[in-house]
């Protein structure tokens, strides 16, 4: 490329180490979420984790607390297959009709990025299904215990805490405790 000509297609960044530290701090990863791949875009970075794609971009404000901000999130459970437009844009969008989130990214090789995102999207949808199945099992168990009268919801200040009765002494203890704070018996 000639000197002084703007670089229309940024180079590919492949590791989190190539992202500026302040930009990386704008990613709020979920439990069990880790970064798989990163691409540099015109406005910032497109980060692909095992659960989603998220844009991290520069803030337009002059005196912002950070130079970076978290952009759109495309969770794999409702992400439509990526599309390449005009041989230079990658379009990510959510499933759904009108009003669905859609963003175009200018990338060095949008075709390669689309293939990688599609492969990760399939695996990510399976991971979301596993997470949902585990969450539904925990909720079902909590509902059964609540219906059986073994769970109690107690308001402590501004929050509600779920408590259970100790099977040995009968005192209430937090449902997350492993031992009764009164008698020390293990929770069953």
C-alpha positions in Angstrom: 0.0 0.0 0.0 1.3 3.5 -0.9 2.6 5.7 1.9 0.0 8.1 3.1 -2.9 6.0 1.8 -5.3 5.1 4.6 -5.4 1.4 5.5 -9.0 0.4 4.7 -8.6 -3.2 5.8 -6.9 -3.5 9.2 -4.6 -6.4 9.8 -5.8 -9.4 11.7 -5.2 -9.6 15.5 -5.2 -13.3 16.6 -4.6 -13.2 20.4 -5.9 -11.2 23.3 -2.3 -10.0 23.9 -2.7 -7.9 20.8 -5.6 -6.0 22.2 -4.9 -2.9 24.2 -5.2 -3.5 27.9 -7.9 -0.9 28.4 -10.0 -2.4 25.5 -9.7 -5.9 27.1 -11.0 -4.5 30.4 -14.3 -3.6 28.6 -15.1 -7.3 28.1 -17.1 -8.6 30.9 -16.7 -12.4 30.5 -19.4 -14.7 31.8 -18.6 -17.8 34.0 -16.8 -20.3 31.9 -16.4 -17.9 29.0 -13.0 -17.5 27.4 -11.6 -15.7 24.3 -11.1 -17.8 21.2 -10.1 -15.2 18.5 -9.8 -11.5 18.0 -9.9 -9.5 14.8 -9.0 -5.8 14.4 -11.7 -3.7 12.7 -11.7 0.0 11.7 -13.4 1.1 14.9 -11.8 -1.3 17.4 -11.8 -5.1 17.8 -14.3 -7.9 17.1 -13.8 -10.5 19.9 -15.1 -14.1 19.6 -15.5 -16.1 22.8 -16.9 -19.6 23.2 -20.4 -18.0 23.8 -20.6 -14.8 21.7 -19.1 -12.2 19.5 -18.6 -8.7 21.0 -17.3 -5.5 19.5 -15.0 -3.4 21.6 -14.6 0.1 20.1 -13.1 3.5 20.8 -15.3 6.0 22.7 -16.1 9.1 20.7 -16.1 11.3 23.8 -13.0 13.4 24.4 -12.8 13.1 28.2 -14.3 9.7 28.8 -13.1 7.6 31.8 -11.7 5.0 29.4 -10.8 5.2 25.7 -12.8 2.1 25.0 -16.4 0.8 25.4 -18.2 -2.4 24.9 -20.2 -2.5 21.7 -22.9 -4.8 20.4 -23.0 -8.4 21.8 -24.1 -11.3 19.5 -24.8 -14.3 21.6 -24.5 -17.6 19.8 -27.8 -18.9 20.9 -29.7 -16.4 18.7 -26.9 -15.3 16.3 -27.9 -15.7 12.6 -25.2 -17.2 10.3 -22.6 -14.4 9.4 -22.8 -13.0 5.9 -20.2 -11.3 3.8 -21.4 -8.2 1.9 -19.6 -6.5 -1.0 -16.5 -8.7 -0.5 -15.3 -6.5 2.4 -18.0 -6.3 5.1 -18.9 -9.0 7.6 -22.6 -8.7 8.7 -23.6 -10.1 12.1 -27.2 -10.1 13.1 -29.6 -11.7 15.6 -32.3 -14.1 14.5 -35.6 -12.4 14.1 -37.5 -10.0 12.0 -37.6 -6.2 12.0 -35.7 -4.4 14.7 -33.1 -7.2 15.2 -29.6 -6.0 16.0 -27.3 -6.0 12.9 -23.8 -4.6 12.5 -21.4 -4.6 9.6 -17.6 -4.9 10.2 -14.8 -4.0 7.8 -12.3 -6.8 8.1 -9.1 -7.9 6.3 -10.6 -11.2 5.2 -14.3 -11.3 5.9 -14.8 -14.8 4.3 -12.3 -16.4 6.7 -13.8 -14.7 9.7 -17.3 -15.8 8.6 -16.2 -19.4 8.4 -14.6 -19.2 11.9 -17.6 -17.5 13.5 -20.0 -20.1 11.9 -17.9 -23.0 13.3 -17.8 -21.4 16.8 -21.5 -20.5 16.6 -22.5 -24.1 16.2 -20.4 -25.2 19.2 -21.6 -22.1 21.1 -25.3 -23.0 20.6 -24.6 -26.4 22.1 -22.9 -24.8 25.1 -25.8 -22.5 25.6 -28.2 -25.5 25.5 -26.1 -27.3 28.1 -26.1 -24.2 30.3 -29.8 -23.8 29.9 -30.4 -27.5 30.8 -28.3 -27.1 34.0 -30.1 -23.9 35.0 -33.5 -25.5 34.4 -32.5 -28.5 36.6 -31.4 -26.2 39.4 -34.6 -24.2 39.2 -36.8 -27.3 39.1 -35.0 -28.6 42.2 -35.5 -25.3 44.0 -39.2 -25.2 43.1 -39.7 -28.7 44.3 -37.9 -27.9 47.6 -40.0 -24.7 47.9 -43.2 -26.6 47.3 -42.2 -29.2 49.8 -41.9 -26.5 52.4 -38.2 -26.9 52.8 -37.1 -23.5 51.5 -37.9 -20.2 53.1 -37.4 -16.8 51.5 -36.3 -14.2 54.1 -35.9 -10.5 53.4 -32.6 -9.2 54.8 -32.3 -5.4 54.1 -32.9 -4.8 50.4 -32.4 -8.4 49.3 -34.1 -11.7 49.7 -32.1 -14.8 50.9 -33.3 -18.3 50.5 -32.9 -20.4 53.7 -33.4 -24.0 54.6 -34.1 -25.7 57.9 -31.3 -27.7 59.5 -32.3 -31.3 59.7 -30.6 -31.7 63.1 -31.4 -28.6 65.1 -34.3 -27.0 63.0 -32.7 -23.6 62.8 -32.7 -21.7 59.4 -29.5 -21.4 57.5 -28.6 -20.0 54.0 -29.3 -22.5 51.2 -25.7 -22.1 50.0 -24.1 -23.0 53.4 -22.5 -26.4 53.7 -22.8 -26.5 57.5 -25.4 -25.2 59.9 -24.1 -22.1 61.7 -25.9 -23.1 64.9 -25.0 -26.8 65.4 -22.3 -27.4 62.7 -24.2 -30.3 61.1 -23.7 -30.8 57.4 -26.6 -29.6 55.1 -28.4 -32.5 53.4 
